[in-house]
Amino acid sequence: MLSLAKAAKDYYLQKLGEVSPREDYYLQGGTAAGRWVGSGAAELELRGTVSAKGLVRLFDGEHPVTGKRLGRRLRKDGVAAWDVTFSADKSVSLLWALGDEHTRKEVVEAFEEATSQALGYLEGVASATRGATKTMVVDEEGIRKCRVKTWPIPTSGYVAAAFSEYTSRADDPQVHTHVVIANKVRGEDGVWRTLDGRLLYRHQLAAGYVHEAVLRKELTERLGVAWQPVRNGMADIEGFTRPQIEAFSRRREQLEAWREEQDLPDTPAARQIAVVATREVKRDHPLEELEVEWRQRAAEIGLTPERIDRILDRGRLITTPDRSRLFARLASPEGLTAKKATFGRSEAVREIAASLPEGGDRDQIEALADQFLADDKVVSLSSGAGSDLKYTTAELMATEQRVIDRAEDRTSVTWRAPRRLAEGVLRRRPHLTEDQREMVRRLATSGAGIDVGVGPAGSGKTSVMAVVAHLATLTGTPIVGTALAARTAVGLQEATRIASSSLAALNHRATTEGGLPDGVVVVVDEASMVGTRQLATLSDHVNKAGGKLILIGDPHQLPEIEAGGLFHTLVDRLPAVELHQNIRQDQPWDRTALDELRNGSVADAVASYRKHRRLVIGRTRDETLVRAVDDWHQHVTTTGDLTGSLLLARDNETVKQLNVFARGHLADSGHLTGSTLEAGGREYQRGDRVICLENDPRLGVLNGDLATAIHVDPKKGTLTIQLDRDPEPRSLPGQYLDNGHIDHGYALTGHKAQGITVDRTFAVIGGGATREWAYVVMSRGRESNHAYLLSLDTDEQCAHLSHQGRDDPLEVAISSLQRQERRGAAAELGIGL
């Protein structure tokens, strides 16, 4: 396992004329002296033990021996160094702690070899810096602006210090090594610059997987251990049980207890906060004392010396992977392109490392990765160079191209409504905007096999489809609707009267019932969220029926969960018709701010929200969440309507916290009445807002349905609800509830909220938010949409900003919201010849 954190100079040094607490952590906290590592250190002729003075100079961007400054002075608030920590799985640490001297020696040497190879891999792909030039340009309005151009520069490698340790802060066995990498590297042009920290984050997972694979190989060959299945790149040694491992994980229990006490989400960044907050000075008990306690504790859970001996010498054979089977799996729809249309070399390295049950060395893993990337099942794309080069699979590329070819073929004529008929229908609908009228004309009269309609949130896309459906009916043409989510499909049906079902159900029905009706028109709502393979399957069915496929969506909203990007590609390549007028938000300035956010003018949008007091900048996480819930509750109390407002957040843990806070307010104010029913770890009373999380046609509920609890029967264990979309009560049995298929519905994630419209929203936004996510949550409310910014130090996904040394929440939010979440189709990058 590999963890990564920035080592800011002010935090780590705090010199006060002597060794700082952070230096003491490195220099005094372990059982092995620090040593210089990295090609850059070797080039500076740094060898042997790391001194306190040398470490101080390393953090200060100076030569550790001579004190000569390496390039420009580091910013005071910048990143001084990176802490890359390689940790052994707990089972490996237990084998070291409880084994005899020979076993312990072999474990340490195996771990050091794995760390060396993994660091070498990381240095090979993530030690570049960037050059930059600034030029002054004059824009179209005559305003002079500074334009910065950057480019990657290879370096001589890391200047780093490694510190090995063998215990956790809870005095449990934990074999790990801190590699402190200076944020200074020498480019091939001889100039010292800062390390491009984004590369460390980009290749962190792959380096961690390499470390685990090498460690498995080394221990298999040295000690003959066997391995349990590899999960997420890691595997436990066969012979250790999960309860035994957890019995020696007191530090983890301490971190989890603190995190839950602080109501922080279960995310990597939150766990890192817990590490820092609960960090105590290492007691450095002599290993001899700890070993006695370890062996006593081990004996109590069955880890006797005899049991440890039986774990060894189970076999020293390293399984050679079947390359053809391995490559076929990686290139399959369930392989590297399951979630994204493209992948890089690091993803191939990562998956190959995880595919070796007894592990392998770095050279073998990288060789297999390069062989796979050269295989005829893989297509090299023309974007990027070196480690940034992108790839896709021949299967996915062919799938994309099949749909694109059909869409670009404008010669085959499918359903087409007579132009005169279309104009007559439009004259009887004066409420439609001119944009909506033009979209009706295009979709109903083009005769193309695939047409695309684009519209921002609140632009009235379903109103257009209602007219298209009417025209299809008038011409005797069958028309059906579909969407990725069943709830969205039901919403399409209610708004347009087009018989609609989920995409999975429609594809299944077409496959099992001999296809779709001849000449059918199929409307796909929220098409930007549909994965490429599902969309291609539907296109095959429509094409076979000689029908027409209409894709409606917005590439600026949340993207596909599976490999996708095809909708955006079709928008770019086809004469797509687009709606521009937002008719949802009441205030003109709100509509303008949304347009700015959607189109990338993030700073202008944020300034508008701040000007109109729709933006709150939190000082702490708890304060931010409480403020959001307080404002929500004040609105609910004023209006007396729980259905007209929503709390929104990006991750499930934050949503859970918001639900707890919101329900607490309602309970205190007497809104929740009657008996209490406990199910699935939640309590429900009459008046509770709930959300259904599982489709169940027998009960008449869909995943994403919002409802209000109107009756609780604790004896029968049932809950009667009234859906927002249908006043007829539904009774939910205990099995549905106990299976966790329902939750409180005061707060939702952005994905659950897409397609929902309410009066007001209260959205908690952190540094991990993207432009698409923010656009969705800030467009749900008609009357108003409020944003609450989490401070950087408690946010869950700010790693992409860490290398920039930013800590202002507003600056972080603006920078984060400039990032796009959209995953591009492979066809967008083209084929490298």
Residue pairs with C-beta under 8 A, 6 or more apart in sequence:
1 86
1 87
1 88
1 89
1 208
1 211
1 212
1 234
2 84
2 85
2 86
2 87
2 118
2 204
2 205
2 207
2 208
2 211
3 84
3 85
3 87
3 272
4 82
4 83
4 84
4 85
4 200
4 201
4 204
4 799
5 82
5 83
5 85
5 272
6 79
6 81
6 82
6 83
6 197
6 802
6 803
7 22
7 59
7 79
7 80
7 81
7 82
7 83
7 180
8 77
8 78
8 79
8 80
8 805
9 59
9 60
9 74
9 76
9 78
9 80
9 81
10 76
10 77
11 22
12 20
12 22
12 23
12 59
12 80
12 81
13 20
13 22
13 23
13 56
13 59
13 60
13 80
14 20
14 21
14 22
15 56
19 27
19 52
19 56
20 56
21 281
23 52
23 55
23 56
24 281
25 282
26 34
26 50
26 55
26 161
26 163
26 178
26 180
27 34
27 50
27 52
27 55
27 163
28 282
28 284
29 163
29 165
29 282
29 284
30 163
30 164
30 165
30 166
31 164
31 165
31 166
31 167
31 287
32 163
32 164
32 165
32 166
33 49
33 50
33 163
34 49
34 50
34 55
34 161
34 162
34 163
35 48
35 49
35 50
35 161
35 162
36 42
36 46
36 47
36 48
36 50
36 64
36 159
36 160
36 161
36 162
37 116
37 119
37 158
37 160
37 161
37 162
37 179
38 119
38 123
38 157
38 158
38 159
38 160
38 181
39 123
39 127
39 156
39 157
39 158
40 127
40 155
40 156
40 157
40 158
40 159
40 160
40 182
40 185
40 186
41 157
41 158
41 159
41 160
41 161
42 157
43 156
43 157
43 186
44 63
44 64
44 65
44 159
46 54
46 64
46 65
46 159
50 64
50 161
50 163
51 64
53 64
54 64
54 65
54 161
55 64
55 161
55 180
57 63
57 64
57 65
57 67
58 64
58 81
58 159
58 161
58 180
58 182
59 80
59 81
59 182
60 74
60 80
61 69
61 70
61 71
61 73
61 74
61 80
61 182
61 183
61 184
62 68
62 69
62 70
63 69
63 70
64 159
70 159
70 182
70 184
70 186
70 192
71 184
71 191
71 192
71 193
71 194
72 192
72 193
74 80
74 183
74 184
74 194
75 805
77 805
77 807
78 183
78 194
78 805
79 183
79 194
79 197
79 802
79 803
79 805
80 182
80 183
81 180
81 181
81 182
81 183
82 180
82 181
82 183
82 195
82 197
82 200
83 178
83 179
83 180
83 181
84 119
84 122
84 178
84 179
84 180
84 181
84 200
85 176
85 177
85 178
85 179
86 111
86 114
86 115
86 118
86 119
86 176
86 177
86 179
86 208
86 211
87 174
87 175
87 176
88 96
88 107
88 111
88 174
88 175
88 176
88 215
89 212
89 215
89 234
89 235
89 236
89 237
90 173
90 174
90 236
90 245
90 248
90 249
91 236
91 237
91 240
91 245
92 107
92 111
92 175
92 215
92 219
92 237
93 166
93 172
93 173
93 174
93 175
93 248
94 173
94 240
94 244
94 245
94 248
94 298
94 303
95 103
95 107
95 219
95 223
95 225
95 237
95 308
95 311
96 103
96 104
96 107
96 108
96 166
96 173
96 175
97 104
97 166
97 173
97 248
97 291
97 294
97 298
98 294
98 295
98 298
98 303
98 305
98 308
99 107
99 308
99 312
100 305
103 223
103 308
103 312
106 219
106 222
106 223
107 175
107 219
107 223
108 175
109 218
109 222
110 215
110 218
110 219
110 222
110 223
111 175
111 177
111 215
111 218
112 164
112 177
113 214
113 218
114 211
114 212
114 214
114 215
114 218
115 162
115 177
115 179
115 211
117 210
117 211
117 214
117 361
117 362
118 207
118 208
118 210
118 211
118 214
118 362
119 158
119 160
119 179
119 207
120 362
121 203
121 206
121 207
121 210
121 349
121 362
121 366
122 200
122 203
122 207
123 157
123 158
125 199
125 203
125 206
125 345
125 346
125 387
126 196
126 199
126 200
126 202
126 203
126 207
127 154
127 155
127 157
127 158
127 185
127 195
127 199
128 152
128 153
128 154
128 155
128 185
128 195
128 196
128 199
129 152
129 153
129 155
129 185
129 187
129 193
129 194
129 195
129 196
130 150
130 151
130 152
130 153
130 193
130 196
131 150
131 151
131 152
131 153
131 187
131 189
131 193
132 148
132 149
132 150
133 148
133 149
134 146
134 147
134 148
134 149
135 146
135 147
135 149
136 144
136 145
136 146
136 147
137 144
137 145
137 146
137 147
138 144
138 145
139 145
152 196
153 187
153 188
153 189
153 193
154 187
154 188
155 185
155 186
155 187
155 188
155 195
156 185
156 186
156 188
157 185
158 181
158 182
158 185
158 195
159 181
159 182
159 184
159 185
160 179
160 180
160 181
160 182
161 179
161 180
162 177
162 178
162 179
162 180
163 177
163 178
163 180
164 175
164 176
164 177
165 174
165 175
165 176
165 177
165 178
166 173
166 174
166 175
166 176
166 287
167 173
167 174
167 282
167 285
167 287
167 290
168 174
168 250
168 251
169 251
169 278
169 279
169 280
169 282
170 250
170 251
170 254
171 250
171 283
171 285
171 290
171 293
172 248
172 249
172 250
172 251
173 248
173 294
174 251
181 195
182 195
183 194
183 195
183 197
184 192
184 193
184 194
184 195
185 192
185 193
185 194
185 195
186 192
187 193
196 803
197 802
197 803
198 800
198 803
199 387
200 803
201 799
201 800
201 802
201 803
202 346
203 346
203 387
205 233
205 346
205 350
206 346
206 347
206 349
206 350
206 353
208 233
209 233
209 349
209 350
209 353
209 354
210 349
210 353
210 362
210 365
212 230
212 233
212 234
212 235
212 353
212 359
213 233
213 353
213 354
213 356
213 359
213 360
213 361
213 365
214 359
214 360
214 361
214 362
215 359
216 227
216 235
216 356
216 357
216 358
216 359
217 318
217 356
217 358
217 359
217 360
217 361
218 359
219 225
219 237
220 226
220 227
220 315
220 316
220 317
220 318
220 358
220 359
221 316
221 318
223 312
223 313
224 312
224 313
224 314
224 315
224 316
225 237
225 238
225 239
225 311
225 312
225 314
226 237
226 238
226 239
226 314
226 315
227 235
227 236
227 237
227 238
227 357
227 358
227 359
228 235
228 236
228 237
228 238
229 235
229 357
230 354
230 355
230 356
230 357
232 354
233 350
233 353
233 354
235 357
236 242
236 245
237 311
238 311
238 314
239 307
239 310
239 311
240 303
240 311
243 301
244 298
244 301
244 302
244 303
247 297
247 301
248 294
248 297
248 298
254 278
255 271
255 274
255 275
255 278
256 274
258 274
258 277
258 278
259 266
259 270
259 271
259 273
259 274
262 274
262 277
262 622
263 621
263 622
263 625
263 657
264 270
264 273
264 274
264 621
264 653
264 794
265 651
265 652
265 653
265 654
265 657
265 796
266 653
267 651
267 653
267 796
267 797
268 796
268 799
269 795
269 796
269 797
269 798
269 799
270 653
270 794
270 796
273 793
273 794
298 304
317 358
318 358
318 359
318 360
319 356
319 357
319 358
321 355
321 356
321 368
323 368
323 371
326 352
326 355
326 368
326 372
327 371
327 372
327 375
327 377
328 377
329 335
329 355
330 336
330 348
330 351
330 352
330 355
330 372
331 337
331 372
331 375
331 377
331 378
331 393
331 394
331 395
332 393
332 395
333 395
333 396
333 533
335 351
335 393
336 343
336 347
336 348
336 351
336 393
337 343
337 392
337 393
337 395
337 396
337 563
338 562
338 563
339 561
339 562
339 563
340 563
340 823
341 392
341 396
341 400
341 532
341 563
341 564
341 565
341 823
341 824
341 825
341 826
342 381
342 390
342 391
342 392
342 824
342 826
342 829
343 390
343 391
343 392
344 384
344 387
344 388
344 389
344 390
344 391
345 369
345 370
345 373
345 387
345 389
345 391
346 387
348 369
348 372
348 373
348 391
349 365
349 366
349 369
352 365
352 368
352 369
352 372
353 360
353 365
356 365
360 368
372 378
373 380
373 391
376 394
377 393
377 394
377 395
378 391
378 392
378 393
378 394
379 391
379 392
379 393
379 394
379 397
379 826
379 831
380 389
380 391
380 831
380 832
381 389
381 390
381 391
381 392
381 826
381 829
381 830
381 831
381 832
382 829
382 830
382 831
382 832
382 833
383 389
383 390
383 829
383 830
384 390
390 829
392 826
396 532
396 533
396 563
396 826
397 826
397 827
397 831
399 532
399 533
399 536
400 532
400 536
400 566
400 569
400 825
400 826
400 827
401 827
402 536
402 539
402 540
403 450
403 532
403 535
403 536
403 539
403 566
403 570
404 566
404 569
404 570
404 573
404 827
406 449
406 450
406 539
406 543
407 448
407 449
407 450
407 452
407 570
407 573
407 574
408 573
408 574
409 449
410 446
410 448
412 449
413 447
414 447
414 448
414 449
414 519
414 546
414 547
414 548
415 447
415 472
415 475
415 477
415 519
415 521
415 547
415 548
416 444
416 445
416 446
416 447
417 444
417 445
417 471
417 472
417 474
417 475
418 445
418 475
419 441
419 445
421 471
421 474
421 475
422 440
422 441
422 444
422 445
422 471
425 440
425 467
425 470
425 471
425 474
426 432
426 437
426 440
426 441
426 467
429 467
432 440
432 460
432 463
432 464
432 467
433 460
433 579
433 581
433 583
435 459
435 578
435 579
435 580
435 581
436 460
436 463
436 464
436 467
436 579
438 577
439 453
439 455
439 464
439 577
439 578
439 579
440 464
440 467
440 468
440 471
442 451
442 453
442 575
442 577
443 451
443 453
443 464
443 468
443 550
443 577
444 467
444 468
444 471
444 472
448 548
449 542
449 543
449 547
449 548
449 549
450 539
450 548
450 549
450 550
450 551
450 570
450 574
451 548
451 549
451 550
451 551
451 574
451 576
451 577
452 527
452 550
452 551
452 552
452 567
452 570
452 571
452 574
452 576
452 577
453 461
453 464
453 550
453 551
453 552
453 553
453 576
453 577
453 578
453 579
454 553
454 554
454 555
454 571
454 576
454 577
454 578
454 579
455 461
455 464
455 552
455 554
455 578
455 579
456 554
456 556
456 579
456 580
456 582
456 594
456 595
456 598
456 779
457 554
457 557
457 582
457 584
457 594
457 775
457 776
457 779
457 780
458 582
458 583
458 584
458 585
458 757
458 779
459 579
459 580
459 581
459 582
459 583
459 584
460 579
460 583
461 525
461 552
461 579
462 491
462 492
462 495
462 496
462 525
463 495
464 552
464 579
465 481
465 492
465 495
465 496
465 498
465 523
465 525
465 550
465 552
466 495
466 496
466 497
466 498
468 479
468 521
468 523
468 550
469 479
469 496
469 497
469 498
469 523
472 478
472 479
472 521
473 479
477 519
477 520
477 521
478 517
478 519
478 520
478 521
479 498
479 499
479 520
479 521
479 522
479 523
480 498
480 499
480 500
480 501
480 506
480 516
480 520
480 521
480 522
480 523
481 489
481 492
481 493
481 496
481 498
481 499
481 500
481 501
481 522
481 523
481 524
481 525
482 489
482 492
482 500
482 501
482 502
482 503
482 506
482 522
482 523
482 524
482 525
482 538
483 489
483 491
483 492
483 500
483 502
483 503
483 524
483 525
483 526
484 502
484 503
484 526
484 529
484 530
484 534
485 502
485 526
485 702
485 703
485 704
485 755
486 501
486 502
486 505
486 695
486 702
486 703
487 702
487 703
487 704
487 705
487 755
488 525
488 526
488 704
488 755
489 500
489 501
489 502
489 503
489 525
490 500
490 702
490 725
491 525
491 725
491 755
492 498
492 500
492 523
492 525
493 499
493 500
494 725
496 523
498 523
500 523
500 525
501 509
502 695
503 524
503 530
503 534
503 538
504 534
506 522
506 538
507 534
507 537
507 538
507 541
510 516
510 538
510 541
511 541
515 541
515 544
515 545
516 522
516 541
516 542
516 544
516 545
516 547
517 545
517 547
518 545
518 546
518 547
519 545
519 546
519 547
520 542
520 545
520 547
520 548
521 547
521 548
521 550
522 538
522 542
522 547
522 548
522 549
522 550
523 550
523 552
524 530
524 535
524 538
524 549
524 550
524 551
524 552
524 553
525 552
525 553
526 552
526 553
526 557
526 754
526 755
527 535
527 551
527 552
527 553
527 567
528 553
528 554
528 555
528 557
528 558
528 559
528 560
528 564
528 567
528 568
529 553
529 557
529 558
529 559
529 560
529 561
529 564
529 754
530 560
530 564
530 566
530 567
531 560
531 561
531 562
531 563
531 564
532 560
532 562
532 563
532 564
532 565
532 566
532 825
533 562
533 563
534 562
535 551
535 566
535 567
536 566
538 549
539 549
542 548
542 549
551 567
551 570
553 567
555 567
555 568
555 571
555 822
556 598
556 599
556 771
556 772
556 775
557 754
557 772
557 775
557 776
558 750
558 751
558 754
558 772
558 773
558 776
558 821
559 565
559 772
559 821
559 822
559 823
560 823
563 823
564 823
564 825
565 822
565 823
565 824
565 825
565 826
565 828
566 825
566 827
568 822
568 824
568 825
568 828
569 824
569 825
569 827
569 828
570 576
572 828
582 591
582 594
582 595
582 779
584 757
584 779
584 782
585 591
585 594
585 779
585 781
585 782
585 785
586 782
586 783
587 784
589 608
589 612
590 612
590 784
590 785
592 608
593 604
593 605
593 608
593 609
593 778
594 605
594 775
594 778
594 779
596 602
596 604
596 605
596 608
597 605
597 771
597 774
597 775
597 778
597 817
598 771
598 775
600 771
600 818
602 771
602 814
602 817
602 818
603 814
606 615
606 810
606 813
606 814
606 817
609 615
609 778
609 787
614 784
614 785
614 786
614 787
615 786
615 787
615 789
616 624
616 627
616 628
616 631
616 786
616 787
616 788
616 789
617 789
617 791
617 809
617 810
618 624
618 625
618 627
618 788
618 789
618 790
618 791
618 809
619 791
620 791
620 794
621 790
621 791
621 794
624 764
624 788
624 789
624 790
624 791
625 654
625 657
625 658
625 661
625 764
625 788
626 661
627 788
628 647
628 658
628 762
628 763
628 764
628 786
628 788
629 647
629 658
629 661
629 662
629 665
629 762
630 665
631 762
631 786
632 645
632 647
632 662
632 746
632 760
632 762
633 662
633 665
633 666
633 669
635 645
635 760
636 642
636 645
636 666
637 669
639 645
639 759
641 759
642 671
642 687
642 689
642 708
642 746
643 689
643 706
643 708
643 724
643 758
644 758
644 759
644 760
645 758
645 759
645 760
645 761
645 762
645 781
646 746
646 747
646 748
646 753
646 756
646 758
646 760
646 761
646 762
646 780
646 781
647 655
647 658
647 659
647 662
647 746
647 747
647 748
647 761
647 762
647 763
647 764
648 747
648 748
648 749
648 750
648 753
648 761
648 762
648 763
648 764
648 777
648 780
649 655
649 658
649 747
649 749
649 750
649 763
649 764
650 749
650 750
650 764
650 765
650 766
650 768
650 769
650 773
650 796
650 797
651 749
651 768
651 796
652 749
653 796
654 747
654 764
654 796
655 747
655 748
655 749
658 746
658 747
658 764
659 743
659 744
659 745
659 746
659 747
662 744
662 746
662 747
663 672
663 688
663 744
663 746
666 672
666 687
666 688
667 685
671 687
672 685
672 686
672 687
672 688
673 685
673 686
673 687
674 685
674 686
674 711
674 712
675 685
675 712
675 713
675 714
676 683
676 684
676 685
676 712
676 714
677 683
677 684
677 685
677 712
677 713
677 714
677 717
677 718
677 719
677 737
678 684
679 717
679 719
679 734
679 737
679 738
679 742
680 737
680 738
680 739
680 740
680 741
680 742
680 743
681 740
682 742
682 743
682 744
684 690
684 709
684 712
684 719
685 709
685 712
686 709
686 710
686 711
686 712
687 708
687 709
688 708
688 709
688 744
689 706
689 707
689 708
689 709
689 744
689 745
689 746
690 706
690 707
690 708
690 709
690 719
690 721
690 742
690 743
690 744
690 745
691 704
691 705
691 706
691 707
691 742
691 743
691 744
691 745
691 748
691 752
692 701
692 702
692 703
692 704
692 705
692 707
692 732
692 741
692 742
693 703
693 704
693 740
693 741
693 742
693 743
694 701
694 703
694 736
694 739
694 741
695 701
695 702
695 703
696 736
696 741
699 730
699 731
699 732
699 733
699 736
700 726
700 728
700 730
701 707
701 721
701 723
701 730
701 732
704 752
705 723
705 724
705 725
706 723
706 724
706 745
706 756
707 721
707 722
707 723
707 724
707 730
707 745
708 721
708 722
708 724
709 719
709 720
709 721
710 720
710 721
710 722
710 729
711 719
711 720
711 729
712 719
712 720
713 719
713 720
716 734
717 733
717 734
717 737
717 738
718 731
718 732
718 733
718 734
718 737
719 731
719 732
719 737
719 742
720 729
720 730
720 731
720 732
721 729
721 730
721 732
722 728
722 729
722 730
723 730
732 742
736 742
748 756
750 773
750 776
750 777
753 761
753 776
753 777
753 780
754 776
756 780
757 780
757 781
757 782
758 780
758 781
758 782
759 781
759 782
759 783
759 784
760 781
760 783
760 784
760 785
760 786
761 777
761 778
761 780
761 781
761 784
761 785
761 786
762 786
762 788
763 774
763 777
763 778
763 785
763 786
763 787
763 788
764 788
764 790
765 774
765 777
765 787
765 788
765 789
765 790
765 813
766 789
766 790
766 795
766 796
766 797
766 798
766 816
767 790
767 792
767 795
767 797
767 798
767 801
767 809
767 812
767 813
767 815
767 816
768 795
768 796
768 797
768 798
768 816
769 813
769 816
769 817
770 816
770 817
770 819
770 820
770 821
771 817
771 818
771 819
771 820
771 821
772 820
772 821
772 822
773 821
774 787
774 817
777 785
778 785
778 787
779 785
789 809
789 810
789 813
790 809
791 809
792 798
792 801
792 806
792 807
792 808
792 809
792 812
793 807
795 812
798 812
798 816
800 816
800 819
801 812
801 815
801 816
804 815
806 812
806 815
